[in-house]
Amino acid sequence: MTGTLPAPGPTAGLDIGGTKTLAVLLDADGEVVARTRLVTERGPRGVVAGAARAVRGVALRAGVPIEDVAGVGVGMPGLVDPVAGTVRHAVNVGVDGAALPLAQLLADELGGVPVGVENDLNAAALGAAHLALAAGEEGAGHGGVDLAFLALGTGLAAGLVLDGRLRRGVGGAAGEIGHVPVDPAGPVCPCGQRGCLELYASGSAVAALWPARTGRPAPVELFEAAAAGEPGAREARDRYASAVAAAVRMLVLTVDVPRVVLGGGVAKLGDPLLVAVREALERESASSAFLASLHLSDRVRLAPVGVPVGAVGAAVVGRQVAAVRGDAPAITI
């Protein structure tokens, strides 16, 4: 794959969520050669056992002996220490209390294969960067890919890849734009502040704007109602799109990335969401020559449809730990 170093061998990546675990295998050139999906096993023992089963399963599907897997990466929710390889407070998968030494336990389970662990959002950002590179979308004039992965889920946050490297920040808070207050007189956020951007641009914000009536996801109902001309729906859709546009604008004005990739549950809306956000950015830019000069709407993308971006990013983590184990130069996306 142009612009990235080959790994010492195939690497596996796991995206472990509350209900499902997605697994992929990348070959040495970084191409996805196998994928699988399993039900997530809960609790510390279940997470380790399920992760080992997923790695063995995706390797078997690719026809690769487990001893030939050069590295494994795991994307996990909760508080992840990528240096220690531990996970805490991943309550969605039943891991709470003491830190789970996931990297070491999974490596032991797999016979010594090196394992890296990363926060699931950061893994998704790495996956989006890896796929952007595969599509020939390198950032012009940079040593590696630059992008922000904006996750529109229950909450709102961004993963940042700058010059081909993940940017976590000193305390791991880089990209936590959901907790930037945009309305000091707004409602109280669970973080304790008022009027945080997350209250207006997350998936939960859609449910507040347009409560679901048929049991389907609120974003789907809202955008369908807007398209059908239902009273109030278009205004609600545009208000939400403007909030997401504010998040895009905030990311571009702080780190000037050439692309902001929309991911998370709301992004499954696809083109209707992309069009609405781009139109909001264009409306705002119409009254500002400065914003117009930044071409904000051109920078917005959707995460690739049907590709487990988080699992791909986790496999990139696997490539990185494999390179370290083999004393190879660090891989830059």
N, C-alpha and C positions, 0 to 999 in steps of 0.2 A: 504494500500500500504506500503510495507516494507520500513522503514527508514524515514518516514515522519509522522507527527502528523495528525490525522483526524481533519477535520474542524467541527465547530459546526453544520453544515448542508450543503446542496448543495450550490454551488456558481456558478455564471455566469461570463463568460468572453467575452469581445467584442474586436475585432480587426477592427478598423474603418479606412478604406482607402479612397482614392479619389473617387472610383466608387462603392465599395462594403463594406459591413459590415458583418464580419463573427462572429457568436456567438456560444458558447458551454456552456453546463452545466456540471459541475463536481459534482459527489455525494460526500458524506462525506469522502469516502475512496480515493477520487481523480481520479475516473474513469469517462471518458466521457460517459454520458448517453443520451445526445441529442445535436444536432447541427442544425444550420440554417444559411441561407445567405439572406441578404436583400440589396437593393440599398441604398447607403449612401445618407442621406439628408444633404444638404449643409447649411452653415450659422450657427451662434450660436444657434438660436432656433431650426433649423432643426437637428443639431447634437444631442441636448438634447432629442428632441422628437423621433428621429430615434433610439437613444440608448435605450430609455425607451421601444419603440416598440420591439426592438430586445430582450431585457431581458424578457419581457412578453411573446414573441413568443417562445423563447427557453424553458422557464419554462412550458408553456402550452404543448409544444411537449413532454416534459418529464413527464407530469402529476403532476407537482409540483405547488401548490398554491404560488402566488408571495410573500405572507407573510411568507412562509417557506424558501425563499431564504435567506441564512445567510449573503451573501456579494456579491458585484459586482466589477469586475475589468475592466478597459477600457485601451486598448493600442491605443495611438494616435500619429500621426506624429506631428512635430512642437516642440516648446520649452515647456516641461512639468515640472511643479513643483510638485513632488509627495507628498510633505509635505502639501502644500497649496491646492493641488487638482485642479490646474489651468492649462490651456493650452493657449499658445500664438503662433502666426505666423504659424498656421496650414493652410497654404494657399490652400493646395490641397482639403480641406473640407470647405473652405470659412470662416475660423476663422482667423481674423487678427485684428490688432489694440489692443484694451484693452484685458487684460487677461480674459478668460472665466472660471468662477468658476464651472467647469464641475462636480466635485465630489458632491458639495453641491446641485446644481440644479438637478442632476439626482437622488440623494438621496431623495430630496423633491418630485420629480415626482413619485418615487416608494414607497412613504409612509414611508420613514425613513430607508430603507435598507442601510447599510454602503457601501460606494463606494470609491474605490481607483483608481487613474489614474497614468499611467506609459507611458514613451516613448515607441513607438511601437517596436523598436529594442530591448530594454531591456525586454519587455514583451516576445518577441520571444526567447530570451536567457533563460528566466525562463521556457518557455514552452518546449524548447529542454531539459533542465535539468530535468524537471518533467517527460518527456517521457523516458529519459535515465534511470532514477531511476526505472520507471515501467518495463523497459526491463532488469533490473538487472545489469546496467553498472556503479555502483558506483565507484568513484575514489578510488583506493586501498590506504589504509592508511590514508584516510581523513575523517573528520567528516561529510561531505556532498559531493554532486556532484561538480566536478570541470569541467568546459568546457568553450569554447569560441564559440559564434554563429557568424560566419562570413557572413555578408549579402552582396551578390554580386548583387547589383541592379544598379540604376542610379548612385549612389555613392558607397562608400566602407567604411564599419565600422564594428566593432565587439561589441557584448554584452558579458559581462563577468559575470560568476557565479563562485565564489570561495568559497570553503568550504560551499557550499549550500546557499550562500547569494549573491545577486546582488551587483556588485561593480560598482558604478557610478563615483567615484573619487570626489575630493574636488569641482571641478567646473562642474562636469557632463561630462568631456571629456575623461574618461577612455574608451579605446577601439577605439578611433578615429584614427586608424592607417592609414586610407586613406590619411591623411594629414601629413604623415611622408615623407619628401623628399627622394627619392632614386636616383635622377639624378639632381644635381644642375644646369646642363646646359639644362634641359628638358623644355618643354613648360610651360607656366604660368597656374597655377591652379586657379579656381575661388576663392580659399581662399587667393590668393595673393602670395603664394610661387611658386617655380618652381619645376617641376619634381616630384610631389607628387605621391605616390603609387596608389592613386585613378585613376590617368590618364592612368594607365597600367592594373589594375586588376578589374575594375568595369565593369558593363554591358555596360556603355557608351563607355568604351575602346574597347570593341568588335566591336561596330559599326564603330569606327575609323579605326580599323584594317581591317574590312571586311564589308563594307557598304551593307545593305540589298538590294536585287535586285528584290524580288518577293513580298514584303510587309509582309513577315513573320519576326519574331524576328531575329536580326542579329546573335545571338549565335547559333540558330538552323541552319541557312544557313551555317555558318562557319563550324560547326562540321559535317554537312552532306557533305559539299564540301570536307572536309579533308578526310572523310571516303571513298569518291568516287575517291580520288586521283587527284582532280582538282589542276592545277598548282598554287603554292603559298599558298594554303589553309592549308596544313599540317604545313608549317612554321609559318603561322599566328596563328593557333591553339596552337602550341607548345610555341610560344612566350607568348600568353595569359596564358596558363597553368603555365608557369614559373613565371609569375607575381603573380598569385594566390598562387603558392607555396611559393613565397617570403612573402606573407601575413601570410601564415600558419607558416612559419619559424619564423617570427617576433613575433607572438603570443606565440609560444612555448618557444622561447628564453627569453621572458619577464615574462611570468607568469607560464610557464611549465605545462600547462593543459594537461591532458591525452587524451583529444579529442577536435578537432576543427570541428564543424558542419557547413557544407556549406549550406546556405539558400539564399533566395532572388530569383529574377527572373531567373538569369542565372542557378541556381542550379536545375531548372526544366528540364535541359538537362539530369539529372540523371547519370547513370553509365558512359557514355562517358566522362563527365566532371570529375567524380571521378577518373577514370582510368588515364586520361591525367595529372591531378594534382599529383596523386601518382607517376606516371612515372617521372615527373619533379623533385619531391623530391628525388626519388631514384637516378636520374642522378647526382644531386648536392651532394648527400651523398657519391657517389662512390669515390670522390676525397678528402673526409674529414672524417677521423676516428671519429672526434668529432661529426659531424652531424650524421654519421652512428650509433653511440652509442645511439642517441636519438630516433631512429625508427620513424622518422617523418611521413612516409607514412602510418604507422599503426594507427596513431592518427586521420586521416581524416575520416569524416563520411558525409553522406548526410542527410539533414533534412528528416524526415519521409514523404513518398509520401502520398498525400491525407489526411493529418492531418493538420488542421489549427493551426499551432504551436503558432502563435501570440495570437490567442484567448484562447488557453489552458494556455499560460503564463499569460494572463490577468485574467483568472479564478483563477490562483494561487495567484495573487494580491488580488483577492476577498477573498480567503481563509485567507490571512494575515490580511486584515482589519477586517474580521469576528472574527479572533482570538483575535485581539486587543480589539474589542468591547466587547468580552466575557471574557476579562482578562485572556485568555489562554496564554501559552508560545508561543513565536514567532515560526512560522513554518520554519523549515530548510529543503531545498530540498536535 
